[in-house]
Amino acid sequence: MGAVISIDAGTTGIRSRAVFATGPSEIGSYREFTQFFPQPGWVEHDPDEIWNATVATLNDVIDRVREPVAAIGITNQRETVVAWSRKTGKPFGSAIVWQDRRTADRCAQLASHLDLVRKKTGLVLDPYFSATKFEWLLKNRGINVDEDLCLGTIDSWLIFKLTDGASFVTDQTNASRTSLFDINTLDWSDELCAMFNVPKRNLPAVRPSSSRMGLTTSIGKIKSGIPISGVAGDQQAALFGQACFATGATKNTYGTGSFVLMNVGNKCPEPKSGILTTVAWQLESQPAVYALEGAIFVTGAAIQWLRDGLNIIDHASEIGPLAQTVDNSGGVVVVPAFTGLGSPWWDPYARGAIFGITRGTTRAHIARATLESIVFQTRDVVESMSAASGVKIKDMRVDGGAAVVDFMMQMQADNLGVNVLRPRQLETTAMGAAYLAGLAEKVWASTAEITDAWQLDKKFVPQTAQPGYESWQVAVKRSMNWIN
């Protein structure tokens, strides 16, 4: 059947990986790209650097695969926006990243429209989402709004470049994160586009997540005619890669931030306070599947901050052993609201804080409190999600870089009171994109094959919940509305 190549276009780098019908291979390639912080709260990427990293890793993987490439799947950082020229393929300046907070005031101005946004998109008014970013680009970069303009997320940008401009498309999962897409009708909303001053004609066509999006042009080792047949935002791809196909199945990805998604089936639910509703995926010729989502902006990034900002650790792998050298956090609470708070609080004006420091506080206490902040934020989301859906999760599948920290996974199980299941294959985001592409091209016959391929690495069974959650809730409230 050949190989499926998954392109995982993340927030800090591009990873391409070969996946075969029998499972993932060791053939992979990774390249980081630059993070730009032009002002406090602003985060930008260079679209050309992302494209060059994609070409480099894709060529590297294809060069080492000794059989035909059956399909390419793409998963990407969501909500990040790019504007570019249809004629030249050149971007109109930098991409504005999902973490960027520059449009917080604009979101506040639109507060009277919250009910409309919630009903049509399942989202909230927050600078996290794409619409106000698009609006900011058009207003501040002097971009001509004509037939030459393309406005898209990273998936659209990469597909456009891989097909040499032949395909300007996105899928429902990425579209559903823009605040411009009606998740009930599965189409761009004229009303929302008008409200955010984003021209609908300059947005990409929307396709099912598992369907043929276009064919590659020849670029180095990349041959022309390879189908690009699977696309999903990173968190939806992880849900798919974790084989969460049953209603109520839930996963959490511990990356730069953490994202808890619960499969809620084919019926779009009513908006729920503090929790997002999003399109989970759509397979070709099948109904869309929806998910409830809790978006936590900073989890793994807090560990990076301990390493790079405070120099408390030299390597991220040190945090678990360091945290275990103390029995508790010594009353210290870390609220990592570096870019505001996401679910269930949704406060772009919150900022990070450390509470409870005494003369006896050590770096081990701060390390433990940082891990606890990841656990407690996840608990906040899961409890809100269960209250909103009326469904108590049976277990939680986990993936992402921090999921390897056994100590934290045990704390997570203790706080949730359910089993935490870690699979052998932690790159579930990349696997989800590969599965979506492979299903469209018949590499896999059905989702049942994907379910059978999922393998457990370790189960964390709840023991005694550790204290500190009540203090966490108090600390969060004190961090809110800080910069106002």
C-alpha positions in Angstrom: 0.0 0.0 0.0 3.0 2.3 0.4 3.7 4.8 3.1 1.6 7.6 4.5 3.7 10.7 5.4 2.4 12.8 8.3 3.4 16.5 8.5 3.0 17.7 12.0 3.3 21.5 11.8 3.5 22.4 15.5 4.0 25.7 17.3 7.8 25.4 17.6 8.7 23.1 14.7 7.8 20.8 11.9 8.0 17.0 12.2 7.4 14.7 9.2 7.1 11.0 9.8 6.4 7.9 7.7 3.6 5.6 8.8 2.8 2.3 7.2 -0.3 0.1 7.2 1.4 -1.9 10.0 2.0 1.2 12.1 4.5 4.0 12.6 8.1 3.7 11.6 11.3 5.2 12.9 11.7 7.3 9.7 11.1 10.9 10.9 12.6 14.3 10.6 12.3 17.4 12.7 13.2 21.1 12.3 12.5 24.0 14.6 11.6 27.5 13.5 12.0 30.9 15.1 9.6 32.3 17.7 9.2 36.1 17.5 7.9 38.3 20.3 7.8 41.8 18.9 5.8 43.2 21.9 4.5 41.8 25.2 1.7 39.4 24.5 2.5 39.3 20.8 3.7 36.0 19.2 4.6 35.7 15.5 6.1 33.1 13.0 7.7 33.5 9.6 5.5 31.6 7.1 8.4 31.1 4.7 10.5 29.6 7.5 7.6 27.2 8.3 7.4 26.3 4.6 11.1 25.7 4.3 11.1 23.5 7.4 8.2 21.5 5.9 10.0 21.0 2.6 13.3 20.0 4.3 11.7 17.4 6.7 9.4 16.0 4.0 12.2 15.6 1.5 14.3 13.9 4.2 11.6 11.4 5.1 10.7 10.6 1.5 14.4 10.1 0.6 14.5 7.3 3.3 11.2 5.6 2.4 11.9 2.8 0.1 8.4 2.4 -1.3 5.8 4.7 -2.9 4.1 7.4 -0.9 0.4 6.6 -0.8 -0.8 9.9 0.8 0.2 12.9 2.9 -1.6 14.0 6.0 -1.3 17.4 7.7 -1.9 18.4 11.2 -1.2 21.9 12.4 -1.1 24.4 15.2 -4.6 25.8 15.1 -5.9 29.4 15.0 -2.5 30.8 13.7 -3.2 33.0 10.7 -1.4 33.8 7.4 -2.2 36.3 4.6 -0.6 35.7 1.2 -0.7 36.5 -2.5 -2.5 34.0 -4.7 -0.3 35.1 -7.7 3.1 35.0 -6.1 2.6 32.7 -3.1 4.4 35.2 -0.9 3.1 36.0 2.6 2.0 39.5 3.6 4.3 39.6 6.6 4.5 37.3 9.6 1.9 34.9 10.8 0.0 35.7 14.0 0.2 32.8 16.4 -2.6 31.2 18.4 -0.9 32.4 21.6 -1.0 36.0 20.6 -3.1 38.4 22.7 -3.0 41.6 20.7 -6.7 41.6 19.9 -7.9 41.3 23.5 -9.4 44.8 23.5 -11.1 44.1 20.2 -12.7 41.0 21.7 -13.9 43.1 24.6 -15.5 45.6 22.2 -17.5 42.7 20.6 -18.8 41.4 24.0 -22.5 42.2 23.0 -22.2 39.6 20.2 -21.0 36.7 22.5 -24.4 34.8 22.2 -24.2 34.9 18.4 -20.6 33.7 18.4 -21.4 30.9 20.9 -24.4 29.7 19.0 -22.9 29.6 15.6 -19.2 28.6 16.4 -19.3 26.9 19.8 -16.4 29.3 20.8 -16.0 32.3 23.0 -14.8 35.8 22.2 -11.1 35.6 22.8 -7.9 36.6 21.0 -7.0 33.0 20.8 -9.2 32.4 17.8 -8.5 33.5 14.3 -11.2 36.0 13.3 -9.8 39.1 15.2 -6.3 38.1 14.0 -7.4 38.2 10.4 -9.1 41.5 11.0 -6.0 43.0 12.6 -3.8 41.9 9.6 -6.2 43.6 7.1 -6.4 46.7 9.2 -2.7 47.2 10.1 -0.7 45.8 7.2 -2.2 47.8 4.3 -3.2 44.6 2.5 -5.3 45.0 -0.6 -8.6 43.1 -0.3 -8.9 41.8 -3.8 -9.1 38.5 -5.6 -5.3 38.0 -5.1 -5.6 37.8 -1.3 -5.6 34.4 0.5 -6.5 34.3 4.2 -5.9 30.9 5.9 -4.5 28.9 8.8 -1.2 27.0 8.6 -2.8 23.9 6.9 -4.2 26.1 4.1 -0.8 27.7 3.7 1.1 24.4 3.4 -1.4 22.8 1.0 -1.3 25.9 -1.2 2.5 25.7 -1.3 2.6 21.9 -1.8 0.2 22.1 -4.7 1.9 25.2 -6.2 -1.3 27.2 -5.7 -3.7 24.7 -7.2 -5.5 24.0 -3.9 -6.7 26.7 -1.5 -8.6 24.6 1.0 -9.0 23.8 4.7 -10.9 21.2 6.6 -13.8 21.6 9.1 -11.6 21.2 12.2 -9.4 24.2 11.4 -12.3 26.2 10.0 -14.2 25.6 13.2 -11.4 27.4 15.2 -11.7 30.7 13.3 -14.9 32.1 14.8 -16.1 32.6 11.2 -17.4 29.0 10.6 -20.9 27.9 11.5 -20.5 24.5 13.0 -24.2 23.7 12.5 -24.3 24.2 8.8 -20.5 23.4 8.2 -20.0 26.5 6.1 -18.5 30.0 6.5 -21.0 32.4 8.1 -21.9 35.6 6.2 -23.0 37.2 9.4 -19.8 36.4 11.3 -17.5 37.4 8.4 -19.3 40.8 8.3 -19.0 41.2 12.0 -15.3 40.6 12.0 -14.7 42.5 8.8 -13.2 39.4 7.1 -14.1 38.9 3.4 -15.6 35.5 2.9 -14.4 35.3 -0.7 -10.8 35.3 0.5 -11.2 32.3 2.8 -10.4 28.7 1.6 -12.9 26.1 0.5 -13.8 23.8 3.3 -13.5 20.0 2.9 -14.0 16.9 5.1 -10.9 16.1 7.2 -10.5 12.7 5.5 -10.7 13.5 1.7 -8.5 14.4 -1.1 -7.4 18.1 -0.8 -5.0 18.3 -3.7 -2.0 16.8 -5.4 1.6 17.7 -4.8 3.9 19.4 -7.3 7.5 18.2 -7.7 9.8 19.8 -5.1 13.1 18.0 -4.6 12.4 14.4 -3.5 8.6 15.2 -3.3 7.2 13.8 -6.5 4.2 15.4 -8.3 0.8 13.7 -7.9 1.0 12.6 -4.3 -2.5 13.0 -2.8 -2.9 15.2 0.3 -5.8 13.4 1.8 -6.0 14.1 5.5 -6.1 17.4 7.4 -7.0 18.2 11.0 -6.0 20.7 13.6 -3.5 19.2 16.1 -5.9 18.5 18.9 -8.6 16.9 16.8 -5.9 14.8 15.1 -4.7 13.7 18.5 -8.3 12.7 19.4 -8.5 10.6 16.2 -5.0 9.2 16.7 -6.0 8.1 20.2 -8.9 6.1 18.7 -11.5 8.1 20.7 -14.3 7.1 18.3 -16.9 6.3 20.9 -19.2 9.0 22.4 -17.7 10.1 25.7 -14.1 9.0 24.9 -11.7 11.7 26.2 -8.0 12.5 25.7 -5.6 15.2 27.0 -2.5 16.3 25.1 0.2 17.8 27.2 2.1 20.0 24.9 3.0 23.7 25.0 -0.5 24.0 26.4 -2.9 21.2 27.2 -6.1 20.4 25.4 -8.8 18.1 26.7 -11.3 16.8 24.1 -14.4 14.6 24.5 -16.1 13.0 21.6 -19.8 13.9 21.9 -21.1 12.2 18.7 -22.8 13.4 15.5 -25.2 16.0 17.0 -23.9 19.5 17.6 -24.5 20.3 21.3 -25.7 23.6 22.7 -23.0 26.0 23.9 -21.8 25.2 27.4 -20.3 27.8 29.8 -16.5 27.8 29.9 -16.2 24.9 27.5 -15.8 25.0 23.7 -17.7 23.0 21.1 -15.7 22.1 18.0 -15.8 19.9 15.0 -13.8 16.7 15.9 -13.5 15.5 12.3 -15.5 14.4 9.3 -14.8 11.4 7.2 -15.8 11.7 3.5 -19.5 10.8 2.9 -20.1 10.5 6.6 -21.7 12.9 9.2 -19.4 15.3 11.1 -18.3 14.3 14.6 -18.3 16.9 17.3 -16.2 17.4 20.5 -16.3 19.4 23.7 -12.9 21.0 24.3 -11.1 22.6 27.2 -8.2 24.7 26.0 -5.4 25.3 28.6 -2.8 27.8 27.2 0.3 27.0 29.3 1.4 23.6 30.7 4.5 22.3 29.0 5.5 25.9 28.4 5.6 26.3 32.2 8.2 23.6 32.4 10.2 25.4 29.6 10.0 28.5 31.7 11.5 26.8 34.7 14.3 25.7 32.5 14.9 28.8 30.3 13.5 31.6 32.4 14.3 30.7 36.0 17.1 28.2 35.4 15.6 26.0 38.1 16.3 22.9 35.9 18.8 22.3 33.0 16.6 19.8 31.2 12.8 19.3 31.1 13.3 15.6 32.2 14.6 16.8 35.5 11.4 18.3 36.8 9.8 15.0 37.9 12.7 13.8 40.0 13.2 17.3 41.5 9.5 17.6 42.4 9.6 14.2 44.1 12.3 15.4 46.5 9.6 17.1 48.6 6.4 15.6 50.0 4.3 18.6 48.9 4.6 22.1 47.5 5.1 23.7 50.9 2.0 25.9 50.3 3.4 27.3 47.0 0.9 27.7 44.2 2.0 28.5 40.6 -0.6 30.0 38.2 1.1 29.9 34.8 -1.3 32.4 33.1 1.5 33.8 31.0 -0.8 34.5 28.1 -4.1 34.8 30.0 -6.3 31.9 31.1 -8.3 29.6 28.8 -10.9 27.1 29.8 -13.0 27.4 31.9 -12.0 30.9 32.9 -11.4 32.7 29.6 -9.6 35.8 30.9 -7.1 37.3 28.5 -6.1 39.8 31.2 -4.9 37.2 33.7 -1.2 36.9 34.2 1.1 34.4 35.9 1.8 34.4 39.6 3.4 32.5 42.4 1.7 32.5 45.7 2.6 31.2 49.1 6.4 31.7 49.0 8.2 31.7 52.4 11.8 31.7 53.4 11.7 27.9 53.4 10.6 27.7 49.7 13.0 25.9 47.5 13.3 25.2 43.8 11.8 21.8 44.4 8.6 23.3 45.9 8.3 25.5 42.8 8.9 22.6 40.5 6.2 20.5 42.3 3.8 23.4 42.3 4.3 23.8 38.5 3.4 20.2 37.9 0.4 20.6 40.2 -0.7 23.6 38.1 -0.8 21.3 35.0 -2.8 18.7 36.9 -5.2 21.2 38.5 -5.9 23.0 35.2 -6.8 19.7 33.7 -9.1 18.9 36.6 -10.8 22.3 36.2 -11.5 21.5 32.6 -12.7 17.9 33.1 -15.1 18.9 35.9 -16.5 21.7 33.8 -16.8 19.4 30.8 -18.6 16.7 32.8 -21.0 19.3 34.3 -21.7 20.7 30.8 -22.3 17.3 29.1 -23.8 15.4 32.0 -21.2 12.6 31.2 -18.6 11.6 33.7 -15.5 10.4 31.9 -14.6 6.8 32.4 -10.9 7.2 31.8 -8.6 9.7 30.0 -6.1 8.9 27.3 -3.0 11.1 27.4 -0.2 12.0 25.0 2.3 14.8 24.4 5.8 15.5 25.8 4.8 15.8 29.5 2.8 12.6 29.5 6.1 10.7 30.0 6.4 12.2 33.6 5.0 9.2 35.6 4.8 11.3 38.8 2.6 13.9 37.2 0.4 11.2 35.4 -0.2 9.6 38.8 -1.1 12.9 40.3 -3.5 13.4 37.4 -5.2 10.1 38.0 -5.5 10.9 41.8 -7.1 14.3 41.1 -9.5 13.1 38.5 -10.5 9.9 40.2 -10.3 7.9 36.9 -7.7 5.8 35.2 -5.2 7.7 33.1 -4.1 5.6 30.0 -0.8 6.3 28.2 -0.3 4.6 24.8 2.9 3.2 23.5 2.8 5.7 20.6 2.8 9.2 22.1 2.9 11.0 18.7 -0.8 10.6 18.4 -1.2 14.0 16.6 0.9 12.8 13.7 -0.7 9.4 13.8 -4.2 11.0 13.6 -3.2 13.0 10.4 -1.8 9.8 8.9 -4.9 7.8 9.7 -7.2 10.4 8.2 -5.1 10.5 5.0 -4.8 6.7 4.9 -8.5 6.1 5.3 -9.2 8.4 2.3 -6.7 6.5 0.2 -7.7 3.0 1.5 -4.5 2.3 3.3 -6.7 1.5 6.3 -10.2 0.1 5.6 -12.0 1.4 8.7 -11.6 3.1 12.1 -11.9 -0.4 13.6 -8.3 -1.1 12.3 -7.1 2.0 14.0 -8.8 1.0 17.3 -7.0 -2.4 17.1 -3.7 -0.7 16.5 -3.9 1.4 19.7 -1.7 -0.1 22.4 -1.4 0.7 26.1 1.9 1.6 27.6 0.9 2.2 31.2 -2.2 2.6 33.3 -2.3 5.0 36.2 -4.9 4.0 38.8 -6.3 6.6 41.2 -4.9 6.4 44.7 -5.2 9.2 47.4 -5.8 12.7 46.1 -3.2 15.1 47.3 -4.2 18.4 48.9 -3.9 21.8 47.3 -6.8 22.0 44.8 -8.7 24.5 47.0 -5.7 26.8 47.3 -5.3 26.5 43.5 -8.8 27.8 42.9 -8.2 30.8 45.2 -4.9 31.6 43.5 -6.5 31.5 40.0 -9.1 34.1 41.1 -6.4 36.4 42.4 -4.4 36.2 39.1 -7.4 37.2 37.0 -7.9 40.6 35.4 -4.4 41.5 36.4 -3.4 43.8 33.5 -6.6 45.9 33.9 
